[in-house]
Amino acid sequence: MDYNQFINSEIIGSITLGDVLGVLIIIVIGYILKHIIKRIVVRVLDKSPHIAPSVKSFIKSAVNIVLWTFIVIIAAERLGIPVTSLVAAVSVVGVALSLSLQNTLANVFAGMTILITKPVEVGEYIETDGIAGTVRKITLFHTVLETPGGAAVYLPNSSVTAAKVVNYSDMPVRRLEIEVTASYDDEPEKVLDTLKMAARTTENVLEDREPVAYVTGYGNSSIGYMLFAWCENKNFLATKYALTERIFYAFKEEGVTMTYDHLNVHLDK
């Protein structure tokens, strides 16, 4: 039976109420079985520590699509539509859809590329296409990021593979960079020593990587300084905030003046 026979009204007219009820039963039973099979797959994947979370997410999406495909095929058979005819009809429609769904198909192949090359994985904090967040899942079409503000951002997989990706979680340690200013009345050497002392006395700053500080420039009312220190990746934000606060009190303890932009006006009689 070819495509013309598939759309012939005689086939449509031969469908009885019993056929329709049978299809509904198949859909209901198929949905229940799909749910059971999907739960089994999820359990198996969750008990497999060697499978990356991103791969697990991708497999779950693929299994869901495959199971729905089987349900549609079985329902079509119940209506008396041969699978070969259904495939022929789908192939004709598929040619038209493939032209309009190029971006969607590109996202599917991009998702497979992400899973194979692993530039990002679930649980990692990344920045791409101007958006930063933690990767929550990788589906057939999207990579989902959770921003620090709690928003879910759905990035097309093709944009992730095409754009530059900064993976902040890929390395075990990260460098802290804190910029401050101090008065011209304070000796630079004293300020630099105070900054390094603040880093050494801050919790979670790594002791095996000596903090360093530099003079970065001379402003209109202050001297600029930059402090570099290291911490474990997992403690980055907490350590950065703690060190920023510690510098304030270290300056007070050592008598260093932390300046701000100001303008001195002199009146001439």
VOPAGU-2260 file (C-alpha; in pm, 1 decimal, decimal comma):
REM VOPAGU-2260
SITE   aa  ch    i         X         Y         Z
SITE  MET   A    0       0,0       0,0       0,0
SITE  ASP   A    1     151,1     331,8    -108,7
SITE  TYR   A    2     102,1     684,5      21,9
SITE  ASN   A    3    -205,8     750,2    -196,7
SITE  GLN   A    4    -373,8     438,8     -57,0
SITE  PHE   A    5    -284,2     550,7     292,8
SITE  ILE   A    6    -484,2     870,0     260,0
SITE  ASN   A    7    -771,0     703,4      64,3
SITE  SER   A    8   -1110,1     766,4     222,7
SITE  GLU   A    9   -1195,6     392,9     215,9
SITE  ILE   A   10    -938,3     331,1     485,9
SITE  ILE   A   11   -1075,1     613,1     697,6
SITE  GLY   A   12   -1428,6     485,9     645,1
SITE  SER   A   13   -1339,9     133,7     754,2
SITE  ILE   A   14   -1247,6     252,0    1105,1
SITE  THR   A   15   -1516,0     141,3    1352,0
SITE  LEU   A   16   -1604,3     252,3    1701,9
SITE  GLY   A   17   -1441,8     -67,0    1829,0
SITE  ASP   A   18   -1119,2      30,9    1655,2
SITE  VAL   A   19   -1125,7     372,7    1821,9
SITE  LEU   A   20   -1191,6     218,6    2163,5
SITE  GLY   A   21    -911,9     -30,2    2099,2
SITE  VAL   A   22    -671,2     251,7    2017,5
SITE  LEU   A   23    -768,7     435,8    2335,6
SITE  ILE   A   24    -703,4     120,8    2540,1
SITE  ILE   A   25    -366,0      76,8    2367,1
SITE  ILE   A   26    -273,3     436,9    2444,8
SITE  VAL   A   27    -372,4     403,7    2811,7
SITE  ILE   A   28    -193,7      69,3    2856,5
SITE  GLY   A   29     102,8     197,9    2655,7
SITE  TYR   A   30     124,7     507,6    2873,4
SITE  ILE   A   31     124,3     294,8    3189,6
SITE  LEU   A   32     388,8      57,5    3051,1
SITE  LYS   A   33     596,0     354,7    2930,1
SITE  HIS   A   34     587,0     501,7    3279,1
SITE  ILE   A   35     694,4     167,7    3432,7
SITE  ILE   A   36     975,8     113,1    3181,9
SITE  LYS   A   37    1095,4     469,2    3223,3
SITE  ARG   A   38    1107,1     427,7    3602,4
SITE  ILE   A   39    1310,0     107,6    3561,9
SITE  VAL   A   40    1553,6     285,3    3327,5
SITE  VAL   A   41    1585,7     575,8    3572,7
SITE  ARG   A   42    1659,8     338,4    3860,2
SITE  VAL   A   43    1922,1     152,2    3658,2
SITE  LEU   A   44    2087,0     478,7    3554,0
SITE  ASP   A   45    2080,2     617,6    3908,3
SITE  LYS   A   46    2258,4     303,2    4031,6
SITE  SER   A   47    2531,3     339,6    3767,6
SITE  PRO   A   48    2796,7     572,6    3914,1
SITE  HIS   A   49    3020,9     536,4    3608,6
SITE  ILE   A   50    2765,8     702,2    3378,0
SITE  ALA   A   51    2793,3    1081,7    3368,2
SITE  PRO   A   52    2482,2    1275,2    3483,3
SITE  SER   A   53    2461,3    1449,7    3145,6
SITE  VAL   A   54    2451,7    1110,6    2966,8
SITE  LYS   A   55    2180,3     990,4    3203,5
SITE  SER   A   56    1967,5    1294,2    3126,9
SITE  PHE   A   57    2011,9    1241,5    2752,2
SITE  ILE   A   58    1921,1     870,6    2774,0
SITE  LYS   A   59    1604,9     947,9    2969,9
SITE  SER   A   60    1488,6    1190,8    2699,6
SITE  ALA   A   61    1570,2     944,0    2420,7
SITE  VAL   A   62    1389,5     654,2    2593,8
SITE  ASN   A   63    1077,8     867,7    2633,7
SITE  ILE   A   64    1069,4     946,5    2260,0
SITE  VAL   A   65    1133,6     583,9    2156,7
SITE  LEU   A   66     854,8     450,4    2380,8
SITE  TRP   A   67     603,4     701,5    2243,5
SITE  THR   A   68     704,4     597,6    1890,6
SITE  PHE   A   69     623,6     232,7    1969,1
SITE  ILE   A   70     284,7     330,7    2109,7
SITE  VAL   A   71     197,9     524,7    1792,8
SITE  ILE   A   72     302,0     233,6    1569,1
SITE  ILE   A   73      94,3     -19,1    1765,9
SITE  ALA   A   74    -206,6     214,3    1763,9
SITE  ALA   A   75    -174,5     256,6    1386,7
SITE  GLU   A   76    -171,2    -121,7    1339,1
SITE  ARG   A   77    -489,5    -147,2    1546,7
SITE  LEU   A   78    -657,6      98,7    1308,9
SITE  GLY   A   79    -558,9    -122,5    1014,9
SITE  ILE   A   80    -287,5     108,9     888,5
SITE  PRO   A   81      14,8     -99,4     783,2
SITE  VAL   A   82     341,1      15,7     933,6
SITE  THR   A   83     498,2      39,1     587,3
SITE  SER   A   84     229,5     283,9     481,0
SITE  LEU   A   85     274,0     481,8     799,2
SITE  VAL   A   86     647,0     499,3     741,1
SITE  ALA   A   87     586,9     611,1     381,5
SITE  ALA   A   88     353,8     886,0     499,8
SITE  VAL   A   89     594,5     993,9     770,3
SITE  SER   A   90     883,6     998,7     522,8
SITE  VAL   A   91     691,0    1235,4     293,6
SITE  VAL   A   92     604,6    1462,4     582,6
SITE  GLY   A   93     958,0    1423,9     716,4
SITE  VAL   A   94    1110,1    1577,0     404,1
SITE  ALA   A   95     904,0    1890,7     456,0
SITE  LEU   A   96     962,8    1897,5     829,8
SITE  SER   A   97    1336,7    1847,0     795,3
SITE  LEU   A   98    1358,1    2178,8     611,2
SITE  SER   A   99    1167,1    2364,8     880,8
SITE  LEU   A  100    1328,7    2181,0    1170,9
SITE  GLN   A  101    1690,7    2224,4    1074,7
SITE  ASN   A  102    1766,4    2411,3    1396,1
SITE  THR   A  103    1592,0    2145,4    1605,2
SITE  LEU   A  104    1788,0    1863,4    1440,6
SITE  ALA   A  105    2106,0    2066,1    1482,6
SITE  ASN   A  106    2031,7    2085,0    1855,9
SITE  VAL   A  107    1991,1    1706,1    1873,1
SITE  PHE   A  108    2327,2    1643,0    1706,8
SITE  ALA   A  109    2481,4    1919,0    1919,4
SITE  GLY   A  110    2348,7    1744,5    2230,8
SITE  MET   A  111    2518,9    1423,5    2120,0
SITE  THR   A  112    2840,3    1620,6    2061,2
SITE  ILE   A  113    2824,1    1762,2    2414,1
SITE  LEU   A  114    2781,6    1414,1    2559,9
SITE  ILE   A  115    3073,6    1273,9    2359,6
SITE  THR   A  116    3323,6    1558,7    2397,8
SITE  LYS   A  117    3205,4    1655,9    2749,9
SITE  PRO   A  118    3293,6    2026,6    2752,5
SITE  VAL   A  119    3028,3    2060,1    3024,2
SITE  GLU   A  120    2856,0    1815,8    3257,7
SITE  VAL   A  121    2564,8    1826,6    3499,1
SITE  GLY   A  122    2655,7    2002,5    3823,4
SITE  GLU   A  123    2930,7    2219,6    3673,0
SITE  TYR   A  124    2926,8    2599,8    3686,7
SITE  ILE   A  125    2983,0    2747,3    3341,6
SITE  GLU   A  126    2951,1    3067,7    3144,6
SITE  THR   A  127    2849,9    3067,0    2778,8
SITE  ASP   A  128    2682,3    3309,6    2542,5
SITE  GLY   A  129    2692,0    3574,5    2816,7
SITE  ILE   A  130    2500,7    3358,7    3068,1
SITE  ALA   A  131    2651,0    3197,3    3379,1
SITE  GLY   A  132    2496,5    2920,2    3587,2
SITE  THR   A  133    2508,2    2561,1    3707,4
SITE  VAL   A  134    2427,0    2290,2    3450,4
SITE  ARG   A  135    2115,9    2110,7    3576,3
SITE  LYS   A  136    2042,1    1881,6    3281,5
SITE  ILE   A  137    2123,7    1819,7    2916,9
SITE  THR   A  138    1825,1    1711,1    2706,7
SITE  LEU   A  139    1787,2    1627,7    2337,9
SITE  PHE   A  140    1737,0    1993,6    2254,3
SITE  HIS   A  141    1853,6    2210,5    2543,2
SITE  THR   A  142    2122,2    2254,3    2804,2
SITE  VAL   A  143    1950,1    2387,5    3115,8
SITE  LEU   A  144    2139,4    2627,6    3342,6
SITE  GLU   A  145    2035,5    2742,3    3688,3
SITE  THR   A  146    2158,0    3097,6    3747,5
SITE  PRO   A  147    2276,5    3216,3    4090,2
SITE  GLY   A  148    1946,1    3403,5    4114,4
SITE  GLY   A  149    1747,6    3080,0    4080,7
SITE  ALA   A  150    1629,4    3123,8    3720,4
SITE  ALA   A  151    1629,2    2832,2    3474,8
SITE  VAL   A  152    1785,3    2921,0    3137,6
SITE  TYR   A  153    1724,0    2685,3    2843,9
SITE  LEU   A  154    2014,6    2717,1    2600,0
SITE  PRO   A  155    1985,2    2545,5    2260,3
SITE  ASN   A  156    2252,6    2276,5    2242,0
SITE  SER   A  157    2379,4    2421,7    1914,0
SITE  SER   A  158    2457,8    2753,4    2084,9
SITE  VAL   A  159    2660,0    2573,5    2352,9
SITE  THR   A  160    2872,7    2386,7    2098,9
SITE  ALA   A  161    2917,6    2694,6    1878,2
SITE  ALA   A  162    2994,8    2951,9    2148,3
SITE  LYS   A  163    3291,0    2988,7    2380,2
SITE  VAL   A  164    3233,4    2799,5    2706,0
SITE  VAL   A  165    3409,8    2894,7    3029,1
SITE  ASN   A  166    3396,4    2598,1    3268,5
SITE  TYR   A  167    3468,0    2718,9    3622,2
SITE  SER   A  168    3425,2    2371,3    3772,8
SITE  ASP   A  169    3667,2    2181,7    3553,2
SITE  MET   A  170    3977,5    2260,3    3762,1
SITE  PRO   A  171    4015,6    2162,2    4131,2
SITE  VAL   A  172    4128,2    2509,6    4246,5
SITE  ARG   A  173    4046,4    2869,1    4149,0
SITE  ARG   A  174    4229,3    3195,9    4188,2
SITE  LEU   A  175    4079,3    3476,4    4391,3
SITE  GLU   A  176    4133,3    3824,7    4250,9
SITE  ILE   A  177    4047,8    4120,5    4474,1
SITE  GLU   A  178    4117,9    4481,2    4378,2
SITE  VAL   A  179    4142,4    4753,5    4645,0
SITE  THR   A  180    4274,6    5107,3    4683,2
SITE  ALA   A  181    4478,4    5272,0    4959,7
SITE  SER   A  182    4591,2    5622,9    5044,9
SITE  TYR   A  183    4907,0    5782,8    4904,8
SITE  ASP   A  184    5007,0    5839,5    5268,6
SITE  ASP   A  185    5056,1    5462,7    5317,5
SITE  GLU   A  186    5377,0    5296,8    5200,5
SITE  PRO   A  187    5305,2    5048,7    4920,0
SITE  GLU   A  188    5519,3    4781,5    5087,2
SITE  LYS   A  189    5307,7    4803,7    5403,0
SITE  VAL   A  190    4984,4    4776,8    5203,2
SITE  LEU   A  191    5113,2    4477,0    5008,3
SITE  ASP   A  192    5218,9    4296,9    5326,9
SITE  THR   A  193    4879,7    4368,8    5485,5
SITE  LEU   A  194    4694,3    4225,5    5187,0
SITE  LYS   A  195    4899,3    3905,1    5193,7
SITE  MET   A  196    4852,6    3878,6    5572,0
SITE  ALA   A  197    4474,7    3908,1    5523,1
SITE  ALA   A  198    4482,8    3621,4    5273,8
SITE  ARG   A  199    4690,2    3397,5    5500,5
SITE  THR   A  200    4446,6    3449,2    5788,1
SITE  THR   A  201    4130,7    3380,9    5588,1
SITE  GLU   A  202    3968,7    3039,3    5618,8
SITE  ASN   A  203    3987,4    2808,4    5313,3
SITE  VAL   A  204    4265,0    3005,6    5141,2
SITE  LEU   A  205    4520,3    2743,0    5033,7
SITE  GLU   A  206    4841,8    2747,4    5234,9
SITE  ASP   A  207    5051,4    2568,0    4971,3
SITE  ARG   A  208    4998,9    2851,7    4722,4
SITE  GLU   A  209    5147,1    3172,4    4854,3
SITE  PRO   A  210    4922,2    3478,3    4803,7
SITE  VAL   A  211    5074,4    3762,4    4604,2
SITE  ALA   A  212    4988,5    4132,0    4575,1
SITE  TYR   A  213    5087,0    4403,5    4328,4
SITE  VAL   A  214    5054,5    4776,9    4274,2
SITE  THR   A  215    4824,8    4819,1    3973,3
SITE  GLY   A  216    4818,4    5195,4    3919,2
SITE  TYR   A  217    4809,0    5547,7    4054,7
SITE  GLY   A  218    4474,1    5722,3    4061,9
SITE  ASN   A  219    4376,1    6080,8    4131,5
SITE  SER   A  220    4325,6    6018,2    4501,2
SITE  SER   A  221    4453,4    5665,1    4570,7
SITE  ILE   A  222    4691,7    5386,3    4472,6
SITE  GLY   A  223    4543,0    5069,7    4322,9
SITE  TYR   A  224    4638,2    4721,6    4444,3
SITE  MET   A  225    4551,0    4367,9    4335,2
SITE  LEU   A  226    4558,5    4061,6    4560,9
SITE  PHE   A  227    4579,3    3707,0    4423,9
SITE  ALA   A  228    4511,2    3398,9    4638,2
SITE  TRP   A  229    4392,6    3041,8    4576,8
SITE  CYS   A  230    4118,1    2821,7    4716,8
SITE  GLU   A  231    3937,0    2498,0    4632,8
SITE  ASN   A  232    3679,4    2535,6    4360,2
SITE  LYS   A  233    3390,1    2431,8    4582,1
SITE  ASN   A  234    3472,1    2709,3    4833,0
SITE  PHE   A  235    3524,9    2988,6    4579,6
SITE  LEU   A  236    3236,7    3226,6    4649,4
SITE  ALA   A  237    3239,5    3184,2    5027,7
SITE  THR   A  238    3616,7    3234,2    5040,8
SITE  LYS   A  239    3606,1    3539,2    4814,1
SITE  TYR   A  240    3347,1    3712,2    5031,6
SITE  ALA   A  241    3531,0    3617,0    5351,1
SITE  LEU   A  242    3862,1    3749,5    5217,2
SITE  THR   A  243    3701,0    4073,0    5099,8
SITE  GLU   A  244    3569,8    4132,0    5452,4
SITE  ARG   A  245    3898,9    4027,1    5612,2
SITE  ILE   A  246    4090,2    4290,5    5410,6
SITE  PHE   A  247    3877,2    4567,1    5561,6
SITE  TYR   A  248    3961,1    4466,1    5917,6
SITE  ALA   A  249    4326,2    4395,5    5831,3
SITE  PHE   A  250    4360,7    4752,8    5703,2
SITE  LYS   A  251    4211,4    4881,5    6028,4
SITE  GLU   A  252    4446,6    4668,1    6236,0
SITE  GLU   A  253    4754,4    4787,4    6046,9
SITE  GLY   A  254    4644,5    5149,3    6012,7
SITE  VAL   A  255    4610,2    5142,0    5635,4
SITE  THR   A  256    4362,6    5391,5    5492,1
SITE  MET   A  257    4119,3    5245,5    5240,7
SITE  THR   A  258    4032,4    5545,5    5024,0
SITE  TYR   A  259    3747,8    5635,9    4796,4
SITE  ASP   A  260    3726,1    5877,6    4506,3
SITE  HIS   A  261    3707,5    6235,5    4628,7
SITE  LEU   A  262    3788,4    6585,4    4510,3
SITE  ASN   A  263    3984,0    6843,9    4710,8
SITE  VAL   A  264    3881,8    7203,5    4639,4
SITE  HIS   A  265    4119,9    7486,2    4731,5
SITE  LEU   A  266    3985,0    7843,3    4746,8
SITE  ASP   A  267    4218,1    8123,1    4643,0
SITE  LYS   A  268    4153,0    8457,2    4816,3
